[in-house]
Amino acid sequence: MVTLSNGKTYFIDERLRQLRNIFNPHDYIDEYESNIQFKDLEEVHRQSDNFTKFITINCAVCGKTLYNGTEKDAKRLIIYCTDC
């Protein structure tokens, strides 16, 4: 979430490339990279990296769950199935 200079708080919808008001989903800013002030854009970029992405890795052969956790923790791990 990010609060802009207009006092409204938005969440960042990367999929639609929009900022959506957390209280009113009909209040949104399309293509926010070009439609907001520079200082607000800096705050959006600073907040966009603060989320944690959780991932699950499954074996492609047997379907066994091999890893549950954050993407950051999974980097550089060698994960393989001991059953296959």
N, C-alpha and C positions, 0 to 999 in steps of 0.2 A: 504494500500500500504506500501511497505517496500523497502528501498534502501539497497542493499547488499554491501559488501566490494569491489566487482568488478565494482561498480559505476552504475549498472543497477537497475532500479526500477521495482518491480514486484508487482502484486496483489496476494493475497492468495486465491486459489480456494480450499476450504475445501472439496467440494464434490469429486473432482478428486485427492485430496491430492497432488496438484501441486502449484508451483509458476510460474506465467505467466507474461512475460514482458508486460508492459502497452503499449508499442509502437509496438511490434512485437509479435502477439499471437502464432507464431510458435516457439518462443524462450521460452522454459519452462523447469522447473526442476521437474522431477518426484520424488516421495517419498522424499521430501525435508528434512525430519527429519534425514535421514541418508546420504544425499548427499551434505550438505553444512557445512561450518565451524561452530564451536561452537558459536563464537561471533555473527555470522549471524543468527544462530538458536535462540539465546536469543532475538535478535531484532524481529524476526518473531513472536515469542511467545508474546512479549510485544505488538506488533501491532495487533495481531489477536484478542485481547480482546477489541479493540477500535471501533468496529462497533456496530451499533444500530439495533436491530432486531425489526421490526414493525409487530404486529400481529392483526388479526381481530377475534373476538369471536362472533359466531352466535348461536342463539337458534336452537337446534336440532329439535324442533317440528314445530315452525312457520317460522324459517329462519330469524327472525328479528336480525339486528346487535346490539349486546349488548355492545361491546367494540372495539374501534380502538385506538391503541397506542403502546407504547414500551413494550417489554416483561418485562423489568425491573420494569416499573410502575405497571404492571398487577400482579406481584408476591404478594401473600397473600391477593388478593382481593377475595371476595365472589361475584360471578356474577351469577345472575339468571334472568329469563325472568318474568316480571310482568304481561304479557299478558297470559302466560300459567300457 
